């Protein structure tokens, strides 16, 4: 599990905090039915979390501004994937790996 997205909020997710501004406005998109949702809600209690039914729906949800960070495996949060779907804004990656799904 890694985080990427709007630079103002990625550090909040990566540091597992929503206590201070701008982190109070953190909204994370993650794929429903994955362990990522469970890990996020356990590690960041009270975070606003948008669960989408499949990973492909994270990108338009992020691009439309419904969430400001996406969560997933490193491939899922690839800047290339986000750019290929039309995102033009600033984009950053977290530095921590919070879990790794088995292959």
Order of alpha helices (4+ residues) and beta strands (2+ residues): beta-alpha-beta-alpha-beta-alpha-beta-alpha-beta
